[in-house]
Amino acid sequence: MNYDTFVDQVARRTGASATRAVTLSHATLETLSERLTGGEALDLAAQLPKPLQSLLRKTPSTEYAERFGAAEFVARVGRRADLDLVGARDGIRAVFTTLREAVTGGEFDELASQFPRDYRDLVEPAMAPGVTLRRA
């Protein structure tokens, strides 16, 4: 999936403008990067369009994953994207669903299975059959 398609699908799922979808995608991926180990982040980044890959790059000082729950994940995305918690939660779901479509080999499913139970509300909509957008 290319960058424009990724952004377009997030925009469609959220009903937001492309500019807002970019902000939301970046906020979600930056927060996801904080939650992943360096190896997990690199595996995911390798399958994303170049403009999104850098959001998942780890440095020696950020190699380790921070352990925080879903509520903190939503709060961080909300702060980064200047959204309330409901808007952040809906946006995260849209980005996760698009992310699942963008990667191959079950990479997202493997990643999602590593999240604690409290992430279920954010991850399960992306895992549901038939969530992909139909192309006109």
VOGU-3710 file (C-alpha; in Angstrom, 3 decimals, decimal comma):
1> mnydtfvdqv> 0,000/0,000/0,000  1,370/3,417/-0,865  1,310/6,456/1,408  -1,574/8,265/-0,307  -3,763/5,159/-0,146  -2,958/4,696/3,552  -3,919/8,291/4,328  -7,031/8,103/2,125  -8,271/4,988/3,897  -7,741/6,508/7,345
11> arrtgasatr> -9,580/9,630/6,163  -12,497/7,580/4,851  -12,763/5,534/8,011  -12,738/8,584/10,254  -14,631/10,974/8,010  -11,737/13,400/8,401  -9,752/15,423/5,904  -6,526/14,039/4,474  -4,553/16,512/6,596  -6,306/15,305/9,745
21> avtlshatle> -5,764/11,672/8,708  -2,031/12,323/8,363  -1,914/13,825/11,860  -3,866/10,917/13,294  -1,752/8,309/11,497  1,463/9,900/12,705  0,202/10,212/16,278  -0,901/6,572/16,357  2,304/5,203/14,823  4,530/7,322/17,076
31> tlserltgge> 2,665/6,032/20,108  2,790/2,477/18,780  6,547/2,858/18,364  6,855/3,691/22,056  4,925/0,521/22,903  7,029/-1,818/20,689  10,536/-3,175/21,040  13,035/-2,140/18,393  12,748/-5,444/16,529  8,956/-5,377/16,456
41> aldlaaqlpk> 8,948/-1,776/15,258  11,444/-2,531/12,482  9,467/-5,559/11,293  6,359/-3,427/11,005  8,140/-0,417/9,490  9,677/-2,553/6,742  6,214/-3,100/5,257  4,966/0,476/5,417  5,323/3,333/2,927  8,552/5,302/3,408
51> plqsllrktp> 6,938/8,402/4,978  5,524/6,183/7,752  8,616/4,049/8,314  10,533/6,774/10,122  7,770/7,000/12,747  8,603/3,459/13,853  12,392/3,768/13,841  14,006/3,180/17,187  17,241/4,668/18,481  19,575/3,144/21,044
61> steyaerfga> 17,863/5,210/23,737  14,390/4,039/22,656  15,153/0,402/21,811  13,017/-0,969/24,614  9,251/-0,976/24,713  7,417/1,113/27,253  4,710/-0,863/28,998  1,525/1,145/29,229  -2,122/0,252/28,945  -4,729/1,069/26,357
71> aefvarvgrr> -6,009/4,112/28,268  -2,534/5,654/28,195  -2,176/4,735/24,506  -5,416/6,590/23,717  -4,376/9,564/25,873  -0,996/9,870/24,118  -2,576/9,728/20,671  -5,161/12,281/21,785  -2,469/14,696/22,969  -0,410/14,271/19,805
81> adldlvgard> -3,402/14,660/17,479  -5,237/17,245/19,628  -8,311/15,020/19,981  -10,589/14,111/22,845  -10,496/10,510/24,037  -13,465/9,404/21,913  -11,952/10,913/18,768  -8,549/9,419/19,564  -10,047/5,966/20,159  -12,002/6,061/16,887
91> giravfttlr> -8,936/7,292/15,027  -6,701/4,580/16,469  -9,176/1,938/15,312  -9,125/3,423/11,800  -5,331/3,509/11,706  -5,045/-0,039/13,068  -7,501/-1,341/10,469  -5,576/0,399/7,699  -2,297/-0,833/9,146  -3,558/-4,399/9,069
101> eavtggefde> -4,407/-3,988/5,386  -1,036/-2,423/4,620  1,135/-5,247/5,968  1,395/-8,845/4,832  2,043/-12,206/6,359  -0,082/-11,667/9,425  2,376/-9,100/10,797  -0,371/-6,994/12,348  -2,185/-10,007/13,778  1,046/-11,190/15,399
111> lasqfprdyr> 1,650/-7,726/16,791  -1,916/-7,406/18,068  -1,744/-10,751/19,832  1,071/-9,384/22,000  -0,999/-6,535/23,413  -2,540/-6,946/26,869  -6,279/-7,580/27,165  -7,135/-3,946/27,734  -6,154/-3,209/24,110  -8,884/-5,519/22,824
121> dlvepamapg> -11,311/-2,644/22,190  -8,713/-0,917/19,985  -7,440/-3,972/18,124  -10,440/-6,232/17,568  -12,218/-3,946/15,073  -9,144/-4,214/12,841  -9,243/-8,002/13,092  -12,917/-8,414/12,143  -13,671/-10,027/8,797  -14,940/-7,660/6,140
131> vtlrra> -13,474/-4,460/7,564  -11,554/-3,589/4,424  -12,784/-0,742/2,289  -14,201/-1,585/-1,061  -12,705/0,331/-3,935  -15,122/2,192/-6,159
//
